[in-house]
Amino acid sequence: MRDGKTDLIIKTLTVGMFATNCYLLGCVKTGEGIVIDPGAQGKKIIETIASMGLKIKHILNTHGHIDHIGANGKLKNELAVPIYLHERDLSLYENPGYGLKMIFKKQPHPDIFIKNGDIITVGTITLTVLDTPGHTPGSVCFLTDKKLFCGDTLFAGSVGRTDLVGGSHAELMRSIKRKLLILSPDTEIYPGHGTTTTIGDEIRNNPYLGAAGSLKDF
């Protein structure tokens, strides 16, 4: 998909047994690109990058769960670009738990630890990092020009689960209220699983958010 209002190209690939959304972002003017959450099927991702003619500069992870980082190693080996992660998720990144360590290969150590307010650029595209802990301690979102890549923080009609190691429902709801619901209602949401939506649609329809007043304690 090309956004006619900007220089941004967005390609969504659904990968792996957990049907994770991997996003390829490209700059029309320079052909430079970013991969967000390469969760699995590294060969498929690399082949799509080649077909798009992108020169990938960064691998970004919204959080450290294995279904969002599983192809980091394959992409880093092929593309020789840095991996970005919030440091609070390093333990999850290195120790997936639930026996998954026996199934998935160990991923290369992150090259750059990101934090709230960091700016990541590719060509003429600028992404801002938003700390959104709750699903995991180091969950982040990436915002560019009314487009939000939010991992497992917020979904169409749902919110991220918080029953896994490091999860916190209170933190998740604070993150959604303080960082996401303040964005313009027409901000497009690109979640880690499922379909795209908008901030406005979630405010109106998401049953987990409830009425506006129900978030007052967060």
C-alpha positions, 0 to 999 in steps of 0.5 A: 500500500502506498499512502498518496499523502506521504512518501511512505509505502506499507506492506503487511506480511502475516507470518508464522504459526501465530499469524503475526503482522510483519510490516515493511515500510519504504520511502518512495523517494529513496527506496530505503526501508524498515522491517517491523516485527519479523516474527517468522518466515525470514525467507518470505520476508527477504523475498518480499523486500527484494521484490519491492526493491527496498534497501532495509536500514533497520529491524524494529521490534515492538516487544520481545515475544518470540512471535515478533522476533523469530526471524531477526537472525535470518534478516540480520544475517542477510541484510547486515542491519541493526536490531532495535528493542527496548531494554526492559524486554531483553529478558523476554527476548533472550528467554521466551519460556513455555518450552519455546526456546527448544523450538526457536533459534536464539536470536542475535543480541539487539544492537540498539536499545530504544526508549520513549521519544527516540526518533528513527529515520529512513529516507524522508520517513520519521518514526517516533518511539512511544513507550507503552508497557503493559503487554510486556515491560518493554512494549513500544509503538512506532508513530509516523504521520498518523500511522501507529505500529503498535505491536500487541498493545491495542487491536481492532476490538481488543487489547493486548493480553497481560497474563504472560510473564511481565504483563500488567493490565493496569500498565497496559490501560495507562499506556493506551489512555496516556499514549494512544487515545490522545492521538488524532481519531483518524490515526491508523492502527497497524497491530501485531495481529489482525486487521487495521483500525483507527484510534477513533473506531477503537474509542467508539467500539472497543469493548475493552476500553468501555466508556471514556469515563471508565479509564479515569482511574488509569 
